[in-house]
Amino acid sequence: MLSKIWTAATLGIDAVRIVIEVNAATSNQPGFTLVGLPDAAVREAYARVRAALHNCGFHLPPRYIVVNLSPADVKKEGSGFDLPIAIGMLHAMEFLSEEHVTGRVFAGELSLDGTLAPLRGALSISAAMASDAAVRELIVPEANANEAAAVRGVPIIGARNLPSLLAHLIGHAPIAPAVSATQAETPGDHADYAEVRGQAQAKRALEVAAAGGHNVLMIGPPGSGKTMLAKRLPSILPNLSLHESIVTTKIHSVAGTLPTGGGLLTRRPFRAPHHTISTAGLVGGGSPLRPGEVSLAHHGVLFLDELAEFRRDTLEVMRQPMEDGMVTLARAARTLTYPSRFTLAAALNPCPCGYFNDKRRECICTPPQISRYLSKISGPLLDRIDLQVEVGALTSDEISSLTPAEPSDRIRERVESARSIQQQRFRRSAITCNAEMTARHMRKWCELDAASRRLLVAAIERLGLSARAHDRVLKVARTIADLSALEHIEPAHVAEAVQYRALDRAYFRTG
């Protein structure tokens, strides 16, 4: 008998429906053939499926089984095809009837005892099936039910094991559909700027970065609080919208980093890879292709501590994701695109010893050593960082101060107010914040009066800023004006924005 079972395969953060055809023919020589561009994990499915069926009490008659995964030009990866293959075999051998499988989509990995193990990309599969009118149920492992139910439109059945699923299919013990997950309000972050003493200029720069979605570089000696400041950046970012939460969760789902049994991610990601990370680990790659840290930080913060310790070629591949908000992984077999719209927060010592330009400790580095140390950060990469702020060592008075600093909640209110202005401004376009403005948007929303224009021209000549850096200054000035709820950019806004480029001259032109 020929059986046709629906399942799905993930392509990037999206999914497509796959038809699994199972033909079980009587033969004197039982065997198994699997075709349809499967990877190694899919080719191993028959051994897992046969053992699971046997341990669940199904003693299959000897047959020559052919399984075809259609369409054949789509690469089938992972172990999520175990369950549909098992259901197809039972249907082909008439343990199940046509009405038991019609309109149902199956996805999941089988353990040898018949338990359904979690799979990657359940939310992507759910989103794809929700728009398919022919699908009446999506059946996934119980551990993925909350995640898949986040998208409404198709009933989600979370099955614990094969026997309970079969009882559901034949109607003996129906499984209730999972309740659609709703986005919970983001709880307050335990890391709060109220805990950070001093560093008023750095806090202001991070507030501007959060308000406009800008990248920021903090440079200063060891122990000045760069890491502490960066870790608290998510606490002043606006809460994730439902759409942002779904997209972010999709990325973490296909990467396999979602907590077991969890639903939608409701907090902005904070990723802090070590400086020994590979290029594939940072932007994505591997076999099979998986999203990297730049995509896992989508709609959140990517923190690169000790920026100059990263390999230069690894840093250079970030230029396209930072500019375009997406990363394209091209391989001989296929090309995948992952979103990567993140806020970069980077920290850097000014020299190998860390005390160049420090008034409290003497730097022991020679100019050539400083030059080699900073040469790992190219000019094009630096141009893509909107704000560069110096984080100096704390004074004794700041360290011993008992005066509480401004809490993150209060800063977030100003950030959300500025973001609201930007959302209204860009409501008819695809962008959401000032950092994403194109040249067309800047001509309309970043007009300068004569005084502001003279100030900017003088700064460009004095610092030797590139055309890209010029645009970054304008975008930051627009954000500063938004924080003040002003319609037009004023000279004070341009002056503050230029101040955040001063490190181009102070550090990267030294030695």
C-alpha positions in Angstrom: 0.0 0.0 0.0 1.2 3.6 -0.7 1.0 6.1 2.0 1.4 9.9 1.9 2.2 11.8 5.1 2.8 15.5 5.5 5.7 16.9 7.5 7.9 20.1 7.2 11.5 21.1 6.7 13.1 24.3 7.9 14.9 26.5 5.5 16.6 29.3 7.4 13.9 30.5 9.9 11.1 29.5 7.6 9.6 26.1 6.8 8.1 24.3 3.8 5.7 21.4 3.7 7.2 18.0 2.8 5.3 15.0 1.6 6.7 11.6 2.8 5.6 8.8 0.5 5.9 5.3 1.9 5.4 2.2 -0.2 5.4 -1.2 1.6 5.5 -4.1 -0.8 5.4 -7.8 -0.1 8.8 -9.3 -0.9 10.9 -12.4 -0.3 13.8 -10.1 0.5 12.6 -7.4 3.1 14.6 -4.2 2.9 14.5 -0.4 3.2 15.3 2.4 0.7 15.2 6.1 1.5 15.4 8.7 -1.3 14.8 12.4 -1.6 18.0 14.2 -0.7 18.3 13.1 3.0 21.3 13.9 5.2 23.0 11.4 7.5 20.5 11.9 10.4 17.5 11.3 8.1 19.2 8.2 6.6 19.5 6.8 10.1 15.8 7.2 10.7 14.8 3.7 9.7 16.8 2.1 12.5 15.3 4.4 15.1 11.8 4.0 13.7 11.8 0.2 13.5 13.2 -0.1 17.1 10.6 2.4 18.4 7.7 0.6 16.7 9.0 -2.8 18.0 9.3 -1.5 21.6 5.8 -0.1 21.4 4.3 -3.5 20.5 4.2 -3.2 16.7 5.6 -6.3 15.0 5.7 -5.3 11.4 5.4 -8.0 8.7 8.3 -8.4 6.4 8.1 -5.8 3.6 10.3 -4.0 1.2 9.8 -0.4 2.2 10.6 2.6 0.0 10.4 6.1 1.5 10.5 9.1 -0.8 10.9 12.6 0.6 9.3 15.1 -1.8 10.2 17.6 -3.2 13.5 15.9 -3.9 15.4 19.2 -4.5 15.0 20.4 -0.9 17.7 19.2 1.5 16.2 17.2 4.4 18.2 17.6 7.6 17.8 16.6 11.2 15.9 13.9 13.0 12.5 15.5 12.9 11.4 13.1 10.1 11.3 10.1 12.4 7.7 10.5 13.4 6.2 11.0 10.0 8.1 8.1 8.6 6.8 5.9 11.4 3.2 7.1 10.8 3.7 6.5 7.1 4.9 2.9 7.7 1.9 2.2 10.0 -0.4 3.7 7.4 1.2 1.8 4.5 0.8 -1.5 6.5 -2.8 -0.6 7.3 -2.4 -0.2 11.0 -3.9 3.3 10.4 -6.6 4.3 7.9 -6.6 7.3 5.5 -8.9 9.3 7.8 -6.4 9.0 10.7 -3.7 10.9 8.8 -5.4 13.1 6.2 -4.9 16.8 6.9 -2.4 16.2 9.7 1.3 17.3 9.7 3.7 15.3 11.8 7.2 16.4 13.0 9.4 14.9 15.7 12.3 12.7 16.7 11.6 9.2 18.1 13.6 7.6 20.9 14.0 3.9 20.8 11.3 3.4 23.4 8.8 5.5 21.4 9.1 8.7 23.3 9.0 11.9 21.2 12.1 14.0 21.6 12.1 17.8 21.0 13.0 19.1 17.5 14.4 22.3 16.2 12.3 24.8 14.3 8.8 24.0 15.7 7.7 27.6 15.7 8.8 28.0 12.1 6.9 24.9 11.1 3.8 26.1 13.0 4.0 29.5 11.3 4.2 27.9 7.9 1.3 25.5 8.5 -0.9 28.2 10.0 -1.3 29.7 6.5 -2.1 26.4 4.9 -5.9 25.8 4.8 -5.5 22.1 4.1 -3.8 21.5 7.4 -6.2 20.6 10.3 -3.6 19.6 12.9 0.1 20.0 13.6 1.5 17.2 15.8 4.8 17.9 17.5 6.6 16.5 20.6 5.0 17.6 23.9 8.1 19.6 24.7 7.6 21.8 21.6 3.8 22.3 22.1 4.1 25.7 23.9 6.5 27.0 21.3 4.5 25.9 18.3 1.2 27.2 19.8 2.6 30.7 19.9 1.3 31.1 16.3 -2.5 30.9 16.0 -4.2 29.4 13.0 -3.7 25.6 13.4 -4.4 23.3 16.4 -1.2 22.1 18.0 -1.1 18.6 19.4 1.8 17.9 21.8 2.3 14.1 22.0 4.5 12.5 24.7 5.1 9.2 23.0 4.0 7.1 20.0 1.3 5.0 21.9 -0.5 8.2 23.2 -0.3 9.7 19.7 -1.9 6.7 18.1 -4.7 6.7 20.6 -5.3 10.3 19.7 -5.3 9.6 15.9 -7.9 6.7 16.2 -10.0 8.7 18.6 -9.6 6.5 21.7 -7.9 9.2 23.9 -7.9 12.6 22.1 -5.1 15.0 23.2 -6.4 18.5 23.8 -4.7 21.2 21.6 -2.1 23.3 23.3 -3.2 26.7 24.4 -1.9 29.5 22.3 1.0 31.1 24.1 0.6 34.8 24.8 3.4 37.3 25.1 4.0 38.0 28.8 5.1 41.3 30.0 8.9 41.5 30.2 9.9 41.3 33.9 12.4 43.8 35.3 16.0 43.0 34.6 18.0 42.3 37.7 20.9 44.2 36.2 20.1 47.9 36.7 21.9 51.1 35.9 21.1 52.2 39.5 24.0 49.9 40.5 26.6 51.7 38.3 28.5 54.5 40.0 29.7 57.5 38.0 30.2 57.2 34.2 27.6 59.8 33.4 28.9 60.3 29.9 28.9 56.5 29.1 25.4 56.1 30.4 24.2 59.0 28.3 25.9 57.4 25.2 24.2 54.1 25.9 20.8 55.9 26.3 21.3 57.5 22.9 22.3 54.1 21.5 19.2 52.4 22.9 16.9 55.2 21.7 18.0 55.1 18.1 19.2 51.5 17.7 22.8 52.7 17.3 26.0 50.7 17.7 28.4 51.8 20.5 32.0 51.3 21.4 33.3 51.9 24.9 37.1 52.4 25.3 38.9 52.7 28.6 41.2 51.1 31.1 40.5 47.7 32.8 38.1 48.0 35.7 36.4 51.1 34.5 33.0 49.4 34.2 32.7 48.8 30.4 31.3 45.3 30.8 29.0 46.3 33.7 27.6 49.1 31.5 27.1 46.8 28.5 25.3 44.1 30.4 22.7 46.6 31.5 22.0 47.9 28.1 19.0 45.4 27.5 17.4 46.9 30.7 16.8 50.2 29.0 15.7 48.8 25.6 12.0 48.8 24.7 10.1 45.6 25.3 9.8 43.2 22.4 6.7 43.5 20.3 4.8 40.4 19.4 6.2 40.3 15.9 9.8 40.8 17.1 9.2 38.1 19.7 8.1 35.6 17.1 11.0 36.3 14.8 13.5 36.1 17.6 12.1 32.9 18.9 12.2 31.4 15.4 15.9 32.0 15.2 16.6 30.5 18.6 14.3 27.6 17.8 16.2 26.6 14.6 19.5 27.1 16.5 18.3 24.8 19.3 18.9 27.3 22.1 15.3 27.6 23.3 14.6 26.3 26.9 12.8 23.0 26.8 9.1 23.4 27.0 9.4 27.2 26.7 7.2 29.4 24.5 7.9 32.8 23.0 11.0 34.7 24.1 9.8 37.9 25.7 13.2 39.4 26.7 15.6 40.9 24.3 18.6 38.6 23.7 22.0 39.5 25.1 24.8 37.6 23.5 28.4 37.9 24.6 30.7 35.5 22.6 34.3 35.0 23.7 37.0 36.6 21.6 38.2 33.1 20.4 35.0 32.6 18.5 35.3 31.4 14.9 33.9 33.2 11.9 31.2 30.5 11.5 30.3 30.8 15.1 29.9 34.6 14.8 27.9 35.0 11.6 26.7 31.4 11.1 27.6 28.4 9.1 28.6 24.8 9.8 26.9 21.6 8.5 24.0 21.8 8.6 23.8 25.6 8.4 23.0 27.2 11.7 22.6 30.9 12.7 25.5 32.6 14.4 25.8 35.0 17.2 24.9 38.0 15.1 21.5 36.3 14.3 21.0 35.0 17.9 21.3 38.7 19.0 18.6 39.8 16.5 16.4 42.5 18.2 18.8 42.4 21.1 22.4 43.2 22.1 25.6 41.7 20.8 28.4 42.4 23.2 32.0 42.0 22.1 34.3 42.4 25.0 38.1 43.0 24.3 37.3 43.9 20.7 40.9 44.1 19.6 41.5 40.4 20.8 39.0 39.1 18.1 40.6 37.9 14.9 40.5 40.7 12.3 39.0 38.5 9.6 36.3 37.5 12.0 35.4 41.1 12.8 35.4 42.0 9.1 32.6 39.6 8.2 30.3 41.6 10.6 30.3 44.6 8.2 27.5 43.3 6.0 25.2 42.2 8.8 25.7 45.5 10.6 24.9 47.4 7.4 22.0 45.3 6.0 20.5 43.8 9.1 20.8 40.3 7.7 23.5 37.7 7.0 23.5 35.6 3.8 25.3 32.2 4.0 26.0 30.9 0.5 27.1 27.3 0.0 27.3 25.1 -3.1 24.0 23.3 -2.3 21.9 26.3 -1.1 21.9 29.9 0.2 20.2 30.9 3.4 19.5 34.3 4.9 19.1 34.9 8.6 18.1 38.3 10.1 20.7 40.1 12.2 19.3 43.5 13.3 21.2 43.9 16.6 22.7 46.6 18.7 26.5 46.2 18.9 28.0 47.1 22.2 31.8 46.7 22.1 34.4 47.3 24.7 38.1 48.0 24.1 41.2 48.7 26.1 43.2 51.6 24.5 46.4 49.6 24.4 47.8 46.1 25.3 48.5 47.1 28.9 45.2 49.0 29.1 46.4 52.4 30.5 47.2 54.6 27.5 46.0 58.1 28.3 45.1 57.1 31.8 46.0 59.8 34.3 46.3 57.4 37.3 48.7 54.8 35.9 51.5 54.9 33.4 51.2 53.1 30.1 54.2 50.8 29.4 53.3 50.2 25.7 55.4 51.6 22.9 53.7 53.4 20.0 54.3 50.5 17.6 52.7 48.1 20.1 49.6 50.4 20.4 49.4 50.7 16.6 49.5 46.9 16.1 47.0 46.4 18.8 44.4 48.8 17.4 45.1 47.9 13.7 42.9 44.8 14.2 39.9 47.2 14.0 39.6 48.5 10.5 38.4 51.9 9.5 35.3 50.6 7.7 34.3 48.6 10.8 34.8 51.6 13.0 32.7 53.8 10.7 29.8 51.4 11.3 29.9 52.1 15.0 27.8 55.2 15.6 29.0 56.2 19.1 32.5 55.9 20.5 32.7 56.9 24.1 35.6 57.0 26.6 35.0 55.3 29.9 37.5 56.6 32.4 38.6 55.1 35.6 36.4 56.0 38.6 37.6 58.5 41.1 37.7 57.6 44.8 34.7 59.9 45.5 32.7 58.1 42.8 33.6 54.7 44.2 32.7 55.6 47.8 29.5 57.5 46.9 26.3 56.4 48.5 24.0 58.4 46.2 21.9 56.1 44.2 22.2 56.4 40.4 19.3 56.8 38.0 17.5 53.5 37.6 17.0 51.7 34.3 13.2 52.1 34.5 13.5 55.8 34.3 16.0 55.8 31.5 13.8 53.3 29.6 10.8 55.7 29.7 12.9 58.3 27.8 14.1 55.6 25.4 10.5 54.4 24.7 9.3 58.0 24.2 12.0 58.5 21.6 11.3 55.2 19.9 7.6 56.1 19.8 8.5 59.3 17.9 10.5 57.2 15.4 7.8 54.6 14.9 5.3 57.4 14.1 7.9 59.0 11.8 8.6 55.8 9.9 5.1 54.3 10.0 4.9 54.1 6.2 8.3 52.4 5.7 9.9 49.2 6.7 12.4 50.7 9.1 11.7 51.2 12.8 14.5 53.4 14.3 16.9 56.1 13.3 19.9 53.8 12.9 18.2 52.1 9.9 17.6 55.3 8.0 18.6 55.4 4.4 19.9 58.4 2.4 16.3 59.1 1.3 15.1 59.2 4.9 18.0 61.3 6.0 17.3 64.0 3.4 13.8 64.3 4.8 14.3 64.0 8.5 17.9 65.2 9.2 17.8 68.7 7.7 20.3 71.1 9.4 20.1 74.8 9.8 23.0 77.0 8.8 24.7 76.9 12.3 24.4 73.2 12.6 25.7 72.7 9.1 28.8 74.8 9.8 29.5 72.9 13.0 29.3 69.6 11.2 31.5 70.7 8.3 34.2 71.9 10.8 34.1 68.6 12.6 34.5 66.6 9.4 37.5 68.6 8.4 39.0 68.5 11.9 38.5 64.7 12.4 38.8 63.6 8.8 35.5 61.7 9.0 34.4 59.6 6.1 31.1 59.9 4.3 29.7 57.0 6.2 30.8 58.6 9.5 29.1 61.8 8.4 25.8 60.0 8.0 26.3 58.3 11.4 26.7 61.7 13.1 23.5 62.9 11.5 21.6 59.8 12.6 22.8 60.2 16.2 22.0 63.9 16.2 18.5 63.0 15.0 18.2 60.6 18.0 19.4 63.1 20.5 16.8 65.5 19.2 14.1 62.8 19.6 15.2 62.3 23.2 14.5 66.0 23.7 11.2 65.6 21.8 12.3 68.3 19.3 11.2 68.3 15.7 14.4 69.9 14.3 18.0 69.1 14.9 19.8 71.9 16.8 23.5 72.8 17.0 23.7 71.3 20.5 22.5 68.0 19.1 25.2 68.0 16.4 27.9 68.9 18.9 27.0 66.0 21.2 26.9 63.6 18.2 30.3 64.8 17.0 31.6 64.3 20.5 30.9 60.6 20.2 33.3 60.4 17.2 36.2 62.1 19.1 37.9 58.7 19.6 38.7 58.5 15.9 41.3 61.2 16.6 42.2 60.5 20.2 43.0 56.8 19.9 42.9 55.4 16.4 45.3 58.0 15.0 47.8 57.6 17.8 51.2 56.0 17.2 
